Amino acid sequence: MEKIVEQGILYDFYGSLLTRHQQTVYEQLVYNDMSLNEIAEVQQISKQAVHDLIRRTTAQMKDYEDKLHMVERFRTIRSQCEQIQEAAAGNETIIALAEQIKQEL
């Protein structure tokens, strides 16, 4: 489960950098919860080809993250907003601004 969540987060940030074929297959795996066999059948390719594509695509997105750190920055900013909200106890303006920042992420 955790692996799928992590793949989904990577895809949210870097999916638009993939080819349309990579996007389609990755979405079938992560968002539609299809098995490798089901994807292979729909895409009319072998199960091994699906497996290889998923592996390469995940590695590619991890490489993007290693270079760009977008997921890491997102998590840091979100955590900092939560800390601001906790520290602002009672100051509704600051709490609302921190929540607005979190929503815009």
N, C-alpha and C positions, 0 to 999 in steps of 0.2 A: 504493500500500500504506500509506504513512504517513498519508494522508488517512483511510482506513478505520480505522486504529488510533486516530487522534485522535477520530473520530466515535464509536468504541466507548467510549473513555474518557469523553467528554462524556455519552454515553448512560448509562453506569454511574452517574454522579453525578446527573444531572438527568432521566433518563428517566421517573422516577415523577411528575414534574411535567407531563408531556405528556398529551394526550388519549389514550384507548385506540386510536383510529385512527392517530394519529401514532406511538404505540408499536409497533403492529403493522407498519406500513410500514417504520419505521426498523429494526426487528428483522429484517425480511425482507432489507433491504439490507445491514446490517452483520453480523449473525450468521449468516444463511442464505446470504449471498453471491449473492442473486438480482439479476438485471439489472432495469433499469427496465421493460423490456418484460414480463418475467415477473411483476413486482409488479403492473403495470397489468392484466394478464390475470387474476391471482388476485383482485385488489381490484375488478375490473370498472370501472376508471377509465382515463382516457387516460394515455399515457406522459408527456405534458406535465404533467398533474395530479400524477403521482408526482414528477417532477422538481421542480416548484414546492413540493410538500409537504416534500420532503427539504431543499431550500434554505431554506425558511422555518423548519423545525424545527431545522436546524443553527444558523441565525442566532439563534433563540430560546435555544438552549442556550448559545451563545457569550455572549449577553447575560447569562444567569444567571451564567456564570463571571466575566464582567467585574464583576458586582455582588457575588458571593458568594466568589469565589476558592477554591472547594473543591478543585479539581484542583491549583491552585498550592500550596495548603497541604499537600495529600497528598504531592506531590512533594518539598516542602521537608522535611517530617517524615521521609519515607523516606530522603532523603539524609542528614539529621542522624543517623538511627539507624545508617546505614552508617559515618558518620564516628566515632560512638561505638564501634562494634565494632572499627574499625581502631585507635583510640586505646587501647582496653582490652586490647590484646594480652596474652594470657595470663590475664586475669581472666574466667574462665568465667561467673561470676555476671552481670557487666555485659554480656557478649556475649549471654548467654541473654535477659536483660531487653530489650535492644535488639531482638533477633530477635522476641520476643513482641510488642513494640509494633508492629513492621513487619507481623506476621501479623494483628494486630487492625485495621490500617488497611484 
